Amino acid sequence: MFNIPANLLQDRNDLSIMTEQQTSDTCSNPADPTLWTEILPDSKVILNFRPKPIALGFSRYPYPF
């Protein structure tokens, strides 16, 4: 588990999960099943956040408002 500082999050963010796996120091066969990572269906990404309040007003809308 790790924390991401809030100032690094923007309007749109991408989450990438990357791994580098080897079973030995020599070259490996990419089809070797021991080199694969499985993300299980019960895995979770938990985001704690508070929505920013939005000022209500019709001035943001086009005519006739």
Order of alpha helices (4+ residues) and beta strands (2+ residues): none
